[in-house]
Structure formats: structure tokens, C-alpha cells
Amino acid sequence: MTESVHKILEHGELDDGRVTTVTVGHHTLAVTHHEGRYGCLDNHCPHQGGPLGEGSIEGGKLRCPWHGYDYDPTTGQPPPPFDDAPACYPVEVREDGVYVTLPDEPVRTRTVSDAMVETMMAWGVDTVFGIVGHSNLGFGDAMREAQARGDLSFFGVRHEGAAAFAASGYAKLTGRLAACFGIAGPGSTNLLTGLYDAKVDRAPVLALSGQVPSGTIGRGAFQDLDLEAAFSDVARTSHTVLPGSDHTELMNLACKTALVESDVTHLVFPDEVQIQPSDAPASGPDGRVAPRTSPAPAESLDEAVGLLSAAQRPLIIVGAGARRDMDAIIALAERIGAPVATTFKGKGQISDAHPLGCGVLGRSGTPIASWFMNESDLIVAFGASFANHTGISPYKPIIQIDRDPMALGRFHPVAVGVLGDVGVVAREIDDALPANMPAADRREEVAERWAIWRSEKDARVADDRGKGIGSAAIFRELSEAVDQDAILAVDVGNNTYSFGRYFEVERQQVLMSGYLGSIGFSFPAAMGAWAARTGRQVVSVSGDGGFGQYAMELTTAVKYGMNITHVLVNNGELGKISKEQRSADLDVWQTSLHNPNFADFANNCGARGWSVDDLSELSGALKAALVHDGPTLVDISSDAALV
Ligand code: FES
């Protein structure tokens, strides 16, 4: 073994009678100065690894701070009868300081964690959000190596809940697999809410948990929780990588399941397994995943084409399940001149500027969409889940197209359920329709309805009770300020309902916590969207209640230079809950919020903040925030009654 000499102290730097910790490369040393002599021991106490450099010198002995074991400060020898001594390194006092001779570090050995990281990267996981800590350091070190090679981006957040929401936002935006990472116990349980968000919205996410050493699992040790049990509901699969496990195959299975099933999967890494040597080859999807295109069964297709051919006023409704198939659906709509409404989760899948686009249907929707639903004689629903929020009328004849057999007729029977890939079936219907369709082209009617709605919106923009800016005005300004292809992550509450109703989309993409409806989603999801590095503008929108949940993540955005603008619709309360309490004839109770000055808060975090109290200032503040290169926040004083 080769050795090298390293300077560890200047003269006079360490007083006589004291001990300190010095790091040289990956060596951590306890350096002592006692009665004019220097000593240098390995910092780890032989008993249980206590930090000797944080101990004290008493009676000529170096005393470990954890349980009081004593060692000679210059030789490391314990007093008799003990014989367990920390490594001791030769010290030399030279003219310019104190030096130590240390063995050179061995070449890094490939570990189980390295093999697992290589495998997940083969499946396309190149972005991980999380927190490194006590029980996941080995896996963290493998990710550090991958990041140093330029293969992986790791984002260290302030709370693991944000890591899971960021991974969910990334996956919802890209359809690719993202990962989140936490320690044993609380670091992993903090991931659960964001993972449920991904699960119920069918976004693929891989959760990675550190764990206590396998020999202590199940014995109630510090941070020892049964993580497989804790994740058994949220994760499609949850496995602990044990010593001797076929670890790369467990990673292959976790990645494949998450992608193929559009679900959450989970792996648990006991502490010592993470750093065991591994020569297991990494592999990926080659030979494990086949292309999937599912055409419609002929009889379902015939029934659907028959109904659509006879309809006079068909309406197409698209949900998030049709997000990646909109070209085929819009081509079909244009062919038959049918209006297209979206679910709230599908907002933006057809532009509001398209002559057949009629916005969102339902509680967060426009009167245009509800008009066409009420006037329709047939609904053709692509990739929509028929949530209450959307309110697709069950009394109309419905053709429902979905790749998930469980989604068909989920809440009530439909006239025709077509099982198949949404884009494939849209093209099949298009090809099978007769040349002359009875339905009239509805473009003019769509334009008329938009004119009526825009006139109503203009009237609402002018509303002013002197208690803040109304939502119609806020989202008109935001519609005009953001890029046409921006990514917007929204939250929950009245601000989000108003966004659905008033914000007019061009080619923007909207991310939301759909079925879980989790408050606090928007800002960490925007972090995930930014990490996908699409080159598009990233904006998040929430109320003050939602932003408050993960406000400290603004420092994460500053740390990584995330160019995100947060639009804060601030009414000083949980406005939707106040409204629900009133509507239930209850007293408004415990919904008020005590807030900081959010613009000052943003500036304090190292971001840029603007406070907007008057509509005349809003456009300028939004534009300034959006062009600023870095995280920004626009705190808008809003009127809780003007939603
Ligand atoms: Fe040092 Fe126990 S760890 S005495």
C-alpha cells in the first residue's frame, strides 16, 4: 500500500489539551495536542464508531464522547485490559506546520448501489429528487459518482414530500420515469403523499428508501420501520434488497413495472447492502419491453362508427389519458366538425384558439363546454376518467375509448366501450367513417359561444370591491404574459378552479394533482418540470395556503438556479374551505392564515419577489418575473369573493 504525507494543522492552530476533527480526502481524523505532542487517530471509535475528534482529553486520555471509552491520544491504545485501538497515523512537526502520513485511498470498488444506479439509468431514470442521510449514504454515493460522470441529476430538496411531488410532476410532464429518495423511517414516510399523487394520476415514479442494517430490521431500532408494509398500498411493488438478492433484477422489475403499469414502485436498501461489492451487469428495457399498440376490437369499432355516423351533434371530450394522442383526435374532430372539450386534467390538450376547442368541462370549466355537452346528442370520450369534477352527463349516449379495461364504464354504463390505444382508435374511427357525415360543422357555433363567454369575462375583469384583485383579471393577465408553450403547475382551491375557468391556453401544458387533489403540489411539481429541461418556461400557481406547505423549497430552486415563476393568489385564507363552510350553513372557522410578506420572503431566500396590490401593477410584475433568469414569486393581493 502506498502512502502520502499531508499537512493537517498550522502551528498554533490547535491549543494544547484539545482535540479536533480533520478531513483529508476520505480520511476523517481525530488530531490531538497534549503536553506539546501531537497525535492522529482514525476518527471512528472502535466501540460503535463514535466521533473521537468531538471528544475531550481528560487525565491524559482521549475520551470518546458517546460512551466514555479512553484511548492514548498519541498511540490510540486503550488502558488495560482493553485492546481495541483506533488506527494511529505517524505525525511529524515541521517548520511550517503539522503533517501526517496516511495510506493512499484504494481504488473505489463497484457496489450494489452502483449496479442499481446503472440499471435504473438504463431504464431512463436520469433525475432523482430527495435527501441524503444516515441510512442511504451508500446509494447516495453511487448517485454522486453517476452525477460526476454527467449521467444523472440529483436535486437535494428540503422535505421528502417535495421530492415525491417533483418526481410526480416530472413524470406527468414527460411520461418518463423519475425517482425520489429518502432515508429509513421518517425520510421515507414523508414521500408517501407525493407518491399517492403519482399513483392515482398514473404517473410512473420509482421510490428509493434507505433502511437500517438488515441484521437489525424488525427489532425496533432507531428509524426501523417496516417500509414494505408502509408502502404496500401506494406502491405496485415494494421489495427490500437483501444481502444475496439478485439486486439488478429487482431494479429491472421495479423500473419495468412502474413504466408498463404507469404506477409507483419501491425499493428498500438496508444500510450495509448499499456498499457491498457487486459485479452484476446492468441491463435495461432491451428484450424486456415490447412495443404496444392496441387497435379496437372490430365489433366495438363498428358500433362506435355506427353511432357517430348517425349523430347530429356529437361532442368529443378528452381527458389526460389522451394527452399524447391529440393529433389523431383533433384530426378526427376537424373531419367531422365536432367541438372538443377537455376534462380539467386535460386542460390545454386542445388550444382555446382552435376553432373547435371549447375549454374545460365541469366545475372548473367554461360555459362553452357545458353548452356543447347539454346540446349534444352523442359524447365521444377519449382517455377521460369520468370524475365527478368533470360531470359528463350519464344520460347521453356515450362512446368511451380507453386502453384500461377498468376505466370503461367505471361509474356508469356507456353505450359503447372501446378498449384500445386512444390514438390508434381515433385513427381507426376516422378511417371507417363514411365520406358524408350528417353532423353539421360546429365551428361557427363554437366562435359564437366564445364571444359570449369573453364578453362575460371582460365584465368580471372590471369587478372591484376594493378588497384585492379578482380571479378573472389575474388569469387574463397571466394568459397574456406567459409563453404560448409554457408549462404551468397548478394547485388546489379556488385559485385553481379559477385558473381552469379563466386562463386561456394556447399550447401550454398544465400539471395538477388530479385525483389526489393535494394542496402544495404546484411549486415542487414545477421543480420537477424544470428538472426535465424542456427549454420551456415553467410557472406554478397556488393560493397562500398551498404555497405555505412547501415554501422553503424556494431555497431549493435558488440553489439549483431553477427558472420558475410562482404566481401566488393570496387572499389570506383557505378560501375554498371558507366557501364550503358558508355553503353548508356553518360558521367560517380556522380558515384564516397568518402570512409573511411573501415578496420579502422570496428575496430573503435569494429569489426575486414582487408584491402586487393593484391590477395596474400586475402585468408589469408578471412580465418582469417571467424574464428574470432564476426563481421568482409574484404575490398578488386577491379578493376571495371574486373567483
Ligand atoms: Fe466510543 Fe462507544 S462509540 S465509547
Residues whose N, C-alpha, C, O or C-beta is under 5 A from the ligand:
A	BS01	FES	C45 H47 Q48 G49 G50 C64 W66 H67 G68 Y69
